[in-house]
Amino acid sequence: MSNFIIKTIMRDQRLQILGDNIRAERMRKRLSQEKLAELINVNKDSIRNIENCRQTPSAFIVFDIANSLEIPIEDLFKNIPNTKD
């Protein structure tokens, strides 16, 4: 398997974990996708796409999500594998 394919798979895996972490924290706070989107001033489709690994959020969006959920930003990155390549 080429290095490019491996990096692409890892990226997709990291995005999926990030999306899963966002969804889990959002649900733990009992917020709908629509409410979270409203809190950070984005379209609710953006939240759905981020949670479903169809959109890569900017650092600012991740920061806003963490702040809106009242959690440390690090919590959204838990269990994401570290790559050195």
PDB file of N, CA, C and O in Angstrom, chain B, residues numbered from 101:
ATOM      1  N   MET B 101       0.856  -1.174   0.000  1.00  0.00           N
ATOM      2  CA  MET B 101       0.000   0.000   0.000  1.00  0.00           C
ATOM      3  C   MET B 101       0.902   1.237   0.000  1.00  0.00           C
ATOM      4  O   MET B 101       1.882   1.300   0.742  1.00  0.00           O
ATOM      5  N   SER B 102       0.565   2.203  -0.827  1.00  0.00           N
ATOM      6  CA  SER B 102       1.407   3.393  -0.933  1.00  0.00           C
ATOM      7  C   SER B 102       1.277   4.274   0.309  1.00  0.00           C
ATOM      8  O   SER B 102       0.292   4.215   1.045  1.00  0.00           O
ATOM      9  N   ASN B 103       2.293   5.077   0.506  1.00  0.00           N
ATOM     10  CA  ASN B 103       2.314   6.003   1.644  1.00  0.00           C
ATOM     11  C   ASN B 103       1.151   6.989   1.562  1.00  0.00           C
ATOM     12  O   ASN B 103       0.568   7.349   2.586  1.00  0.00           O
ATOM     13  N   PHE B 104       0.812   7.425   0.353  1.00  0.00           N
ATOM     14  CA  PHE B 104      -0.304   8.356   0.151  1.00  0.00           C
ATOM     15  C   PHE B 104      -1.622   7.742   0.607  1.00  0.00           C
ATOM     16  O   PHE B 104      -2.417   8.403   1.275  1.00  0.00           O
ATOM     17  N   ILE B 105      -1.855   6.502   0.254  1.00  0.00           N
ATOM     18  CA  ILE B 105      -3.098   5.813   0.631  1.00  0.00           C
ATOM     19  C   ILE B 105      -3.164   5.645   2.149  1.00  0.00           C
ATOM     20  O   ILE B 105      -4.216   5.847   2.756  1.00  0.00           O
ATOM     21  N   ILE B 106      -2.043   5.279   2.753  1.00  0.00           N
ATOM     22  CA  ILE B 106      -2.006   5.108   4.204  1.00  0.00           C
ATOM     23  C   ILE B 106      -2.317   6.433   4.895  1.00  0.00           C
ATOM     24  O   ILE B 106      -3.092   6.461   5.851  1.00  0.00           O
ATOM     25  N   LYS B 107      -1.725   7.530   4.424  1.00  0.00           N
ATOM     26  CA  LYS B 107      -1.996   8.841   5.014  1.00  0.00           C
ATOM     27  C   LYS B 107      -3.453   9.236   4.836  1.00  0.00           C
ATOM     28  O   LYS B 107      -4.051   9.823   5.738  1.00  0.00           O
ATOM     29  N   THR B 108      -4.032   8.920   3.679  1.00  0.00           N
ATOM     30  CA  THR B 108      -5.443   9.236   3.423  1.00  0.00           C
ATOM     31  C   THR B 108      -6.344   8.455   4.365  1.00  0.00           C
ATOM     32  O   THR B 108      -7.301   9.008   4.908  1.00  0.00           O
ATOM     33  N   ILE B 109      -6.054   7.191   4.562  1.00  0.00           N
ATOM     34  CA  ILE B 109      -6.844   6.357   5.476  1.00  0.00           C
ATOM     35  C   ILE B 109      -6.731   6.892   6.898  1.00  0.00           C
ATOM     36  O   ILE B 109      -7.731   6.977   7.612  1.00  0.00           O
ATOM     37  N   MET B 110      -5.517   7.254   7.313  1.00  0.00           N
ATOM     38  CA  MET B 110      -5.319   7.794   8.656  1.00  0.00           C
ATOM     39  C   MET B 110      -6.088   9.099   8.831  1.00  0.00           C
ATOM     40  O   MET B 110      -6.691   9.330   9.879  1.00  0.00           O
ATOM     41  N   ARG B 111      -6.069   9.956   7.803  1.00  0.00           N
ATOM     42  CA  ARG B 111      -6.784  11.229   7.876  1.00  0.00           C
ATOM     43  C   ARG B 111      -8.272  10.985   8.035  1.00  0.00           C
ATOM     44  O   ARG B 111      -8.930  11.605   8.870  1.00  0.00           O
ATOM     45  N   ASP B 112      -8.799  10.069   7.221  1.00  0.00           N
ATOM     46  CA  ASP B 112     -10.219   9.739   7.323  1.00  0.00           C
ATOM     47  C   ASP B 112     -10.558   9.173   8.698  1.00  0.00           C
ATOM     48  O   ASP B 112     -11.606   9.487   9.262  1.00  0.00           O
ATOM     49  N   GLN B 113      -9.682   8.350   9.229  1.00  0.00           N
ATOM     50  CA  GLN B 113      -9.900   7.766  10.553  1.00  0.00           C
ATOM     51  C   GLN B 113      -9.907   8.866  11.615  1.00  0.00           C
ATOM     52  O   GLN B 113     -10.745   8.858  12.516  1.00  0.00           O
ATOM     53  N   ARG B 114      -8.978   9.804  11.508  1.00  0.00           N
ATOM     54  CA  ARG B 114      -8.910  10.895  12.484  1.00  0.00           C
ATOM     55  C   ARG B 114     -10.148  11.779  12.400  1.00  0.00           C
ATOM     56  O   ARG B 114     -10.678  12.204  13.426  1.00  0.00           O
ATOM     57  N   LEU B 115     -10.613  12.057  11.179  1.00  0.00           N
ATOM     58  CA  LEU B 115     -11.829  12.859  11.018  1.00  0.00           C
ATOM     59  C   LEU B 115     -13.039  12.146  11.598  1.00  0.00           C
ATOM     60  O   LEU B 115     -13.911  12.777  12.195  1.00  0.00           O
ATOM     61  N   GLN B 116     -13.092  10.829  11.422  1.00  0.00           N
ATOM     62  CA  GLN B 116     -14.211  10.057  11.964  1.00  0.00           C
ATOM     63  C   GLN B 116     -14.207  10.098  13.484  1.00  0.00           C
ATOM     64  O   GLN B 116     -15.258  10.263  14.104  1.00  0.00           O
ATOM     65  N   ILE B 117     -13.035   9.948  14.088  1.00  0.00           N
ATOM     66  CA  ILE B 117     -12.950   9.992  15.547  1.00  0.00           C
ATOM     67  C   ILE B 117     -13.327  11.375  16.056  1.00  0.00           C
ATOM     68  O   ILE B 117     -14.060  11.493  17.039  1.00  0.00           O
ATOM     69  N   LEU B 118     -12.833  12.430  15.397  1.00  0.00           N
ATOM     70  CA  LEU B 118     -13.195  13.793  15.783  1.00  0.00           C
ATOM     71  C   LEU B 118     -14.709  13.980  15.701  1.00  0.00           C
ATOM     72  O   LEU B 118     -15.326  14.508  16.627  1.00  0.00           O
ATOM     73  N   GLY B 119     -15.298  13.549  14.599  1.00  0.00           N
ATOM     74  CA  GLY B 119     -16.751  13.656  14.443  1.00  0.00           C
ATOM     75  C   GLY B 119     -17.504  12.889  15.512  1.00  0.00           C
ATOM     76  O   GLY B 119     -18.499  13.372  16.052  1.00  0.00           O
ATOM     77  N   ASP B 120     -17.026  11.694  15.815  1.00  0.00           N
ATOM     78  CA  ASP B 120     -17.663  10.877  16.858  1.00  0.00           C
ATOM     79  C   ASP B 120     -17.553  11.561  18.222  1.00  0.00           C
ATOM     80  O   ASP B 120     -18.502  11.554  19.007  1.00  0.00           O
ATOM     81  N   ASN B 121     -16.388  12.149  18.496  1.00  0.00           N
ATOM     82  CA  ASN B 121     -16.198  12.842  19.777  1.00  0.00           C
ATOM     83  C   ASN B 121     -17.106  14.060  19.887  1.00  0.00           C
ATOM     84  O   ASN B 121     -17.678  14.323  20.944  1.00  0.00           O
ATOM     85  N   ILE B 122     -17.234  14.796  18.795  1.00  0.00           N
ATOM     86  CA  ILE B 122     -18.131  15.959  18.800  1.00  0.00           C
ATOM     87  C   ILE B 122     -19.560  15.512  19.046  1.00  0.00           C
ATOM     88  O   ILE B 122     -20.266  16.092  19.871  1.00  0.00           O
ATOM     89  N   ARG B 123     -19.989  14.471  18.323  1.00  0.00           N
ATOM     90  CA  ARG B 123     -21.352  13.961  18.484  1.00  0.00           C
ATOM     91  C   ARG B 123     -21.597  13.502  19.920  1.00  0.00           C
ATOM     92  O   ARG B 123     -22.625  13.828  20.513  1.00  0.00           O
ATOM     93  N   ALA B 124     -20.651  12.745  20.474  1.00  0.00           N
ATOM     94  CA  ALA B 124     -20.810  12.217  21.840  1.00  0.00           C
ATOM     95  C   ALA B 124     -20.936  13.353  22.855  1.00  0.00           C
ATOM     96  O   ALA B 124     -21.798  13.315  23.733  1.00  0.00           O
ATOM     97  N   GLU B 125     -20.084  14.349  22.732  1.00  0.00           N
ATOM     98  CA  GLU B 125     -20.143  15.478  23.671  1.00  0.00           C
ATOM     99  C   GLU B 125     -21.414  16.291  23.477  1.00  0.00           C
ATOM    100  O   GLU B 125     -22.022  16.740  24.449  1.00  0.00           O
ATOM    101  N   ARG B 126     -21.816  16.481  22.225  1.00  0.00           N
ATOM    102  CA  ARG B 126     -23.054  17.222  21.947  1.00  0.00           C
ATOM    103  C   ARG B 126     -24.254  16.499  22.555  1.00  0.00           C
ATOM    104  O   ARG B 126     -25.123  17.124  23.163  1.00  0.00           O
ATOM    105  N   MET B 127     -24.292  15.197  22.389  1.00  0.00           N
ATOM    106  CA  MET B 127     -25.407  14.423  22.922  1.00  0.00           C
ATOM    107  C   MET B 127     -25.362  14.382  24.455  1.00  0.00           C
ATOM    108  O   MET B 127     -26.400  14.409  25.116  1.00  0.00           O
ATOM    109  N   ARG B 128     -24.153  14.319  25.006  1.00  0.00           N
ATOM    110  CA  ARG B 128     -24.010  14.333  26.460  1.00  0.00           C
ATOM    111  C   ARG B 128     -24.561  15.629  27.044  1.00  0.00           C
ATOM    112  O   ARG B 128     -25.112  15.644  28.145  1.00  0.00           O
ATOM    113  N   LYS B 129     -24.405  16.712  26.293  1.00  0.00           N
ATOM    114  CA  LYS B 129     -24.934  18.019  26.718  1.00  0.00           C
ATOM    115  C   LYS B 129     -26.400  18.205  26.301  1.00  0.00           C
ATOM    116  O   LYS B 129     -27.015  19.235  26.579  1.00  0.00           O
ATOM    117  N   ARG B 130     -26.937  17.189  25.633  1.00  0.00           N
ATOM    118  CA  ARG B 130     -28.340  17.198  25.181  1.00  0.00           C
ATOM    119  C   ARG B 130     -28.643  18.372  24.248  1.00  0.00           C
ATOM    120  O   ARG B 130     -29.672  19.037  24.365  1.00  0.00           O
ATOM    121  N   LEU B 131     -27.713  18.603  23.321  1.00  0.00           N
ATOM    122  CA  LEU B 131     -27.907  19.639  22.309  1.00  0.00           C
ATOM    123  C   LEU B 131     -28.191  18.991  20.963  1.00  0.00           C
ATOM    124  O   LEU B 131     -27.583  17.980  20.614  1.00  0.00           O
ATOM    125  N   SER B 132     -29.096  19.561  20.226  1.00  0.00           N
ATOM    126  CA  SER B 132     -29.333  19.102  18.861  1.00  0.00           C
ATOM    127  C   SER B 132     -28.227  19.654  17.968  1.00  0.00           C
ATOM    128  O   SER B 132     -27.512  20.582  18.345  1.00  0.00           O
ATOM    129  N   GLN B 133     -28.099  19.075  16.791  1.00  0.00           N
ATOM    130  CA  GLN B 133     -27.157  19.620  15.813  1.00  0.00           C
ATOM    131  C   GLN B 133     -27.531  21.063  15.483  1.00  0.00           C
ATOM    132  O   GLN B 133     -26.663  21.923  15.332  1.00  0.00           O
ATOM    133  N   GLU B 134     -28.818  21.308  15.376  1.00  0.00           N
ATOM    134  CA  GLU B 134     -29.297  22.651  15.061  1.00  0.00           C
ATOM    135  C   GLU B 134     -28.910  23.650  16.149  1.00  0.00           C
ATOM    136  O   GLU B 134     -28.489  24.763  15.836  1.00  0.00           O
ATOM    137  N   LYS B 135     -29.045  23.274  17.413  1.00  0.00           N
ATOM    138  CA  LYS B 135     -28.711  24.176  18.513  1.00  0.00           C
ATOM    139  C   LYS B 135     -27.207  24.451  18.562  1.00  0.00           C
ATOM    140  O   LYS B 135     -26.789  25.593  18.755  1.00  0.00           O
ATOM    141  N   LEU B 136     -26.396  23.404  18.388  1.00  0.00           N
ATOM    142  CA  LEU B 136     -24.951  23.600  18.370  1.00  0.00           C
ATOM    143  C   LEU B 136     -24.558  24.519  17.219  1.00  0.00           C
ATOM    144  O   LEU B 136     -23.731  25.415  17.388  1.00  0.00           O
ATOM    145  N   ALA B 137     -25.145  24.297  16.063  1.00  0.00           N
ATOM    146  CA  ALA B 137     -24.861  25.149  14.906  1.00  0.00           C
ATOM    147  C   ALA B 137     -25.207  26.600  15.213  1.00  0.00           C
ATOM    148  O   ALA B 137     -24.456  27.513  14.868  1.00  0.00           O
ATOM    149  N   GLU B 138     -26.335  26.804  15.855  1.00  0.00           N
ATOM    150  CA  GLU B 138     -26.766  28.154  16.226  1.00  0.00           C
ATOM    151  C   GLU B 138     -25.768  28.796  17.189  1.00  0.00           C
ATOM    152  O   GLU B 138     -25.450  29.978  17.060  1.00  0.00           O
ATOM    153  N   LEU B 139     -25.274  28.015  18.158  1.00  0.00           N
ATOM    154  CA  LEU B 139     -24.336  28.541  19.145  1.00  0.00           C
ATOM    155  C   LEU B 139     -23.020  29.000  18.523  1.00  0.00           C
ATOM    156  O   LEU B 139     -22.401  29.949  19.005  1.00  0.00           O
ATOM    157  N   ILE B 140     -22.590  28.325  17.448  1.00  0.00           N
ATOM    158  CA  ILE B 140     -21.313  28.690  16.837  1.00  0.00           C
ATOM    159  C   ILE B 140     -21.492  29.421  15.505  1.00  0.00           C
ATOM    160  O   ILE B 140     -20.528  29.701  14.792  1.00  0.00           O
ATOM    161  N   ASN B 141     -22.748  29.720  15.197  1.00  0.00           N
ATOM    162  CA  ASN B 141     -23.055  30.528  14.014  1.00  0.00           C
ATOM    163  C   ASN B 141     -22.634  29.876  12.699  1.00  0.00           C
ATOM    164  O   ASN B 141     -21.993  30.500  11.854  1.00  0.00           O
ATOM    165  N   VAL B 142     -23.013  28.593  12.547  1.00  0.00           N
ATOM    166  CA  VAL B 142     -22.829  27.886  11.277  1.00  0.00           C
ATOM    167  C   VAL B 142     -24.143  27.220  10.908  1.00  0.00           C
ATOM    168  O   VAL B 142     -25.066  27.156  11.720  1.00  0.00           O
ATOM    169  N   ASN B 143     -24.222  26.734   9.702  1.00  0.00           N
ATOM    170  CA  ASN B 143     -25.384  26.011   9.219  1.00  0.00           C
ATOM    171  C   ASN B 143     -25.436  24.635   9.885  1.00  0.00           C
ATOM    172  O   ASN B 143     -24.398  24.011  10.104  1.00  0.00           O
ATOM    173  N   LYS B 144     -26.640  24.164  10.205  1.00  0.00           N
ATOM    174  CA  LYS B 144     -26.732  22.841  10.870  1.00  0.00           C
ATOM    175  C   LYS B 144     -26.196  21.729   9.986  1.00  0.00           C
ATOM    176  O   LYS B 144     -25.762  20.695  10.495  1.00  0.00           O
ATOM    177  N   ASP B 145     -26.217  21.920   8.660  1.00  0.00           N
ATOM    178  CA  ASP B 145     -25.633  20.920   7.769  1.00  0.00           C
ATOM    179  C   ASP B 145     -24.132  20.782   8.009  1.00  0.00           C
ATOM    180  O   ASP B 145     -23.568  19.701   7.839  1.00  0.00           O
ATOM    181  N   SER B 146     -23.490  21.871   8.402  1.00  0.00           N
ATOM    182  CA  SER B 146     -22.057  21.810   8.700  1.00  0.00           C
ATOM    183  C   SER B 146     -21.792  20.880   9.877  1.00  0.00           C
ATOM    184  O   SER B 146     -20.869  20.067   9.831  1.00  0.00           O
ATOM    185  N   ILE B 147     -22.586  20.994  10.917  1.00  0.00           N
ATOM    186  CA  ILE B 147     -22.418  20.111  12.082  1.00  0.00           C
ATOM    187  C   ILE B 147     -22.656  18.664  11.673  1.00  0.00           C
ATOM    188  O   ILE B 147     -21.878  17.782  12.036  1.00  0.00           O
ATOM    189  N   ARG B 148     -23.713  18.417  10.930  1.00  0.00           N
ATOM    190  CA  ARG B 148     -24.005  17.052  10.472  1.00  0.00           C
ATOM    191  C   ARG B 148     -22.845  16.516   9.630  1.00  0.00           C
ATOM    192  O   ARG B 148     -22.430  15.370   9.807  1.00  0.00           O
ATOM    193  N   ASN B 149     -22.326  17.330   8.725  1.00  0.00           N
ATOM    194  CA  ASN B 149     -21.231  16.889   7.855  1.00  0.00           C
ATOM    195  C   ASN B 149     -19.942  16.648   8.628  1.00  0.00           C
ATOM    196  O   ASN B 149     -19.199  15.716   8.318  1.00  0.00           O
ATOM    197  N   ILE B 150     -19.672  17.471   9.620  1.00  0.00           N
ATOM    198  CA  ILE B 150     -18.483  17.260  10.457  1.00  0.00           C
ATOM    199  C   ILE B 150     -18.622  15.962  11.237  1.00  0.00           C
ATOM    200  O   ILE B 150     -17.689  15.160  11.284  1.00  0.00           O
ATOM    201  N   GLU B 151     -19.773  15.754  11.845  1.00  0.00           N
ATOM    202  CA  GLU B 151     -19.988  14.534  12.630  1.00  0.00           C
ATOM    203  C   GLU B 151     -19.960  13.282  11.764  1.00  0.00           C
ATOM    204  O   GLU B 151     -19.620  12.204  12.251  1.00  0.00           O
ATOM    205  N   ASN B 152     -20.310  13.407  10.496  1.00  0.00           N
ATOM    206  CA  ASN B 152     -20.352  12.247   9.597  1.00  0.00           C
ATOM    207  C   ASN B 152     -19.125  12.150   8.699  1.00  0.00           C
ATOM    208  O   ASN B 152     -19.121  11.403   7.721  1.00  0.00           O
ATOM    209  N   CYS B 153     -18.072  12.917   9.041  1.00  0.00           N
ATOM    210  CA  CYS B 153     -16.788  12.824   8.357  1.00  0.00           C
ATOM    211  C   CYS B 153     -16.869  13.237   6.885  1.00  0.00           C
ATOM    212  O   CYS B 153     -16.114  12.731   6.055  1.00  0.00           O
ATOM    213  N   ARG B 154     -17.764  14.135   6.571  1.00  0.00           N
ATOM    214  CA  ARG B 154     -17.880  14.623   5.196  1.00  0.00           C
ATOM    215  C   ARG B 154     -17.352  16.046   5.051  1.00  0.00           C
ATOM    216  O   ARG B 154     -17.310  16.589   3.947  1.00  0.00           O
ATOM    217  N   GLN B 155     -16.949  16.647   6.168  1.00  0.00           N
ATOM    218  CA  GLN B 155     -16.426  18.005   6.145  1.00  0.00           C
ATOM    219  C   GLN B 155     -15.329  18.116   7.194  1.00  0.00           C
ATOM    220  O   GLN B 155     -15.500  17.688   8.335  1.00  0.00           O
ATOM    221  N   THR B 156     -14.211  18.691   6.801  1.00  0.00           N
ATOM    222  CA  THR B 156     -13.120  18.936   7.730  1.00  0.00           C
ATOM    223  C   THR B 156     -13.322  20.314   8.349  1.00  0.00           C
ATOM    224  O   THR B 156     -13.310  21.321   7.641  1.00  0.00           O
ATOM    225  N   PRO B 157     -13.507  20.363   9.658  1.00  0.00           N
ATOM    226  CA  PRO B 157     -13.733  21.666  10.294  1.00  0.00           C
ATOM    227  C   PRO B 157     -12.427  22.445  10.421  1.00  0.00           C
ATOM    228  O   PRO B 157     -11.355  21.862  10.584  1.00  0.00           O
ATOM    229  N   SER B 158     -12.531  23.758  10.343  1.00  0.00           N
ATOM    230  CA  SER B 158     -11.355  24.586  10.591  1.00  0.00           C
ATOM    231  C   SER B 158     -11.019  24.530  12.081  1.00  0.00           C
ATOM    232  O   SER B 158     -11.837  24.117  12.902  1.00  0.00           O
ATOM    233  N   ALA B 159      -9.819  24.947  12.405  1.00  0.00           N
ATOM    234  CA  ALA B 159      -9.408  25.005  13.807  1.00  0.00           C
ATOM    235  C   ALA B 159     -10.334  25.924  14.593  1.00  0.00           C
ATOM    236  O   ALA B 159     -10.635  25.664  15.758  1.00  0.00           O
ATOM    237  N   PHE B 160     -10.783  26.997  13.952  1.00  0.00           N
ATOM    238  CA  PHE B 160     -11.660  27.946  14.639  1.00  0.00           C
ATOM    239  C   PHE B 160     -13.020  27.326  14.943  1.00  0.00           C
ATOM    240  O   PHE B 160     -13.603  27.589  15.995  1.00  0.00           O
ATOM    241  N   ILE B 161     -13.524  26.507  14.030  1.00  0.00           N
ATOM    242  CA  ILE B 161     -14.811  25.829  14.266  1.00  0.00           C
ATOM    243  C   ILE B 161     -14.666  24.839  15.418  1.00  0.00           C
ATOM    244  O   ILE B 161     -15.535  24.777  16.288  1.00  0.00           O
ATOM    245  N   VAL B 162     -13.588  24.069  15.437  1.00  0.00           N
ATOM    246  CA  VAL B 162     -13.372  23.116  16.526  1.00  0.00           C
ATOM    247  C   VAL B 162     -13.255  23.867  17.856  1.00  0.00           C
ATOM    248  O   VAL B 162     -13.808  23.432  18.866  1.00  0.00           O
ATOM    249  N   PHE B 163     -12.543  24.982  17.853  1.00  0.00           N
ATOM    250  CA  PHE B 163     -12.418  25.817  19.046  1.00  0.00           C
ATOM    251  C   PHE B 163     -13.792  26.300  19.514  1.00  0.00           C
ATOM    252  O   PHE B 163     -14.107  26.234  20.702  1.00  0.00           O
ATOM    253  N   ASP B 164     -14.603  26.782  18.578  1.00  0.00           N
ATOM    254  CA  ASP B 164     -15.949  27.266  18.921  1.00  0.00           C
ATOM    255  C   ASP B 164     -16.845  26.144  19.437  1.00  0.00           C
ATOM    256  O   ASP B 164     -17.635  26.346  20.359  1.00  0.00           O
ATOM    257  N   ILE B 165     -16.718  24.959  18.836  1.00  0.00           N
ATOM    258  CA  ILE B 165     -17.512  23.814  19.292  1.00  0.00           C
ATOM    259  C   ILE B 165     -17.142  23.482  20.738  1.00  0.00           C
ATOM    260  O   ILE B 165     -18.022  23.319  21.584  1.00  0.00           O
ATOM    261  N   ALA B 166     -15.851  23.382  21.017  1.00  0.00           N
ATOM    262  CA  ALA B 166     -15.404  23.066  22.383  1.00  0.00           C
ATOM    263  C   ALA B 166     -15.907  24.111  23.374  1.00  0.00           C
ATOM    264  O   ALA B 166     -16.391  23.769  24.453  1.00  0.00           O
ATOM    265  N   ASN B 167     -15.791  25.373  23.009  1.00  0.00           N
ATOM    266  CA  ASN B 167     -16.263  26.431  23.908  1.00  0.00           C
ATOM    267  C   ASN B 167     -17.766  26.342  24.127  1.00  0.00           C
ATOM    268  O   ASN B 167     -18.238  26.508  25.251  1.00  0.00           O
ATOM    269  N   SER B 168     -18.516  26.083  23.070  1.00  0.00           N
ATOM    270  CA  SER B 168     -19.973  25.978  23.191  1.00  0.00           C
ATOM    271  C   SER B 168     -20.387  24.784  24.036  1.00  0.00           C
ATOM    272  O   SER B 168     -21.390  24.832  24.748  1.00  0.00           O
ATOM    273  N   LEU B 169     -19.607  23.713  23.953  1.00  0.00           N
ATOM    274  CA  LEU B 169     -19.896  22.519  24.751  1.00  0.00           C
ATOM    275  C   LEU B 169     -19.312  22.626  26.167  1.00  0.00           C
ATOM    276  O   LEU B 169     -19.529  21.760  27.015  1.00  0.00           O
ATOM    277  N   GLU B 170     -18.564  23.719  26.394  1.00  0.00           N
ATOM    278  CA  GLU B 170     -17.946  23.975  27.693  1.00  0.00           C
ATOM    279  C   GLU B 170     -17.023  22.845  28.129  1.00  0.00           C
ATOM    280  O   GLU B 170     -17.080  22.363  29.261  1.00  0.00           O
ATOM    281  N   ILE B 171     -16.160  22.435  27.177  1.00  0.00           N
ATOM    282  CA  ILE B 171     -15.179  21.384  27.443  1.00  0.00           C
ATOM    283  C   ILE B 171     -13.818  21.849  26.921  1.00  0.00           C
ATOM    284  O   ILE B 171     -13.751  22.724  26.057  1.00  0.00           O
ATOM    285  N   PRO B 172     -12.743  21.273  27.438  1.00  0.00           N
ATOM    286  CA  PRO B 172     -11.423  21.581  26.876  1.00  0.00           C
ATOM    287  C   PRO B 172     -11.347  21.066  25.434  1.00  0.00           C
ATOM    288  O   PRO B 172     -11.864  19.992  25.129  1.00  0.00           O
ATOM    289  N   ILE B 173     -10.719  21.814  24.574  1.00  0.00           N
ATOM    290  CA  ILE B 173     -10.624  21.408  23.171  1.00  0.00           C
ATOM    291  C   ILE B 173      -9.963  20.031  23.029  1.00  0.00           C
ATOM    292  O   ILE B 173     -10.260  19.286  22.096  1.00  0.00           O
ATOM    293  N   GLU B 174      -9.075  19.709  23.953  1.00  0.00           N
ATOM    294  CA  GLU B 174      -8.390  18.413  23.915  1.00  0.00           C
ATOM    295  C   GLU B 174      -9.367  17.242  23.972  1.00  0.00           C
ATOM    296  O   GLU B 174      -9.089  16.172  23.429  1.00  0.00           O
ATOM    297  N   ASP B 175     -10.497  17.440  24.621  1.00  0.00           N
ATOM    298  CA  ASP B 175     -11.489  16.369  24.724  1.00  0.00           C
ATOM    299  C   ASP B 175     -12.019  15.960  23.358  1.00  0.00           C
ATOM    300  O   ASP B 175     -12.405  14.808  23.162  1.00  0.00           O
ATOM    301  N   LEU B 176     -12.042  16.886  22.418  1.00  0.00           N
ATOM    302  CA  LEU B 176     -12.539  16.563  21.075  1.00  0.00           C
ATOM    303  C   LEU B 176     -11.525  15.752  20.270  1.00  0.00           C
ATOM    304  O   LEU B 176     -11.869  15.154  19.250  1.00  0.00           O
ATOM    305  N   PHE B 177     -10.273  15.734  20.733  1.00  0.00           N
ATOM    306  CA  PHE B 177      -9.220  15.016  20.021  1.00  0.00           C
ATOM    307  C   PHE B 177      -8.791  13.732  20.725  1.00  0.00           C
ATOM    308  O   PHE B 177      -7.802  13.110  20.337  1.00  0.00           O
ATOM    309  N   LYS B 178      -9.536  13.335  21.763  1.00  0.00           N
ATOM    310  CA  LYS B 178      -9.152  12.111  22.468  1.00  0.00           C
ATOM    311  C   LYS B 178      -9.303  10.907  21.542  1.00  0.00           C
ATOM    312  O   LYS B 178     -10.218  10.836  20.722  1.00  0.00           O
ATOM    313  N   ASN B 179      -8.386   9.978  21.699  1.00  0.00           N
ATOM    314  CA  ASN B 179      -8.348   8.715  20.935  1.00  0.00           C
ATOM    315  C   ASN B 179      -7.975   8.879  19.481  1.00  0.00           C
ATOM    316  O   ASN B 179      -8.089   7.924  18.712  1.00  0.00           O
ATOM    317  N   ILE B 180      -7.527  10.069  19.072  1.00  0.00           N
ATOM    318  CA  ILE B 180      -7.073  10.243  17.690  1.00  0.00           C
ATOM    319  C   ILE B 180      -5.619   9.840  17.639  1.00  0.00           C
ATOM    320  O   ILE B 180      -4.802  10.356  18.402  1.00  0.00           O
ATOM    321  N   PRO B 181      -5.281   8.904  16.731  1.00  0.00           N
ATOM    322  CA  PRO B 181      -3.899   8.430  16.663  1.00  0.00           C
ATOM    323  C   PRO B 181      -2.932   9.533  16.229  1.00  0.00           C
ATOM    324  O   PRO B 181      -3.263  10.385  15.404  1.00  0.00           O
ATOM    325  N   ASN B 182      -1.765   9.494  16.789  1.00  0.00           N
ATOM    326  CA  ASN B 182      -0.718  10.451  16.458  1.00  0.00           C
ATOM    327  C   ASN B 182       0.117   9.869  15.316  1.00  0.00           C
ATOM    328  O   ASN B 182       0.588   8.735  15.398  1.00  0.00           O
ATOM    329  N   THR B 183       0.294  10.654  14.255  1.00  0.00           N
ATOM    330  CA  THR B 183       1.135  10.199  13.147  1.00  0.00           C
ATOM    331  C   THR B 183       2.375  11.063  13.092  1.00  0.00           C
ATOM    332  O   THR B 183       2.317  12.263  13.361  1.00  0.00           O
ATOM    333  N   LYS B 184       3.471  10.468  12.751  1.00  0.00           N
ATOM    334  CA  LYS B 184       4.757  11.171  12.689  1.00  0.00           C
ATOM    335  C   LYS B 184       5.219  11.372  11.253  1.00  0.00           C
ATOM    336  O   LYS B 184       6.271  11.975  11.041  1.00  0.00           O
ATOM    337  N   ASP B 185       4.476  10.892  10.258  1.00  0.00           N
ATOM    338  CA  ASP B 185       4.904  11.001   8.857  1.00  0.00           C
ATOM    339  C   ASP B 185       4.611  12.352   8.261  1.00  0.00           C
ATOM    340  O   ASP B 185       4.915  12.590   7.092  1.00  0.00           O
TER     341      ASP B 185
END
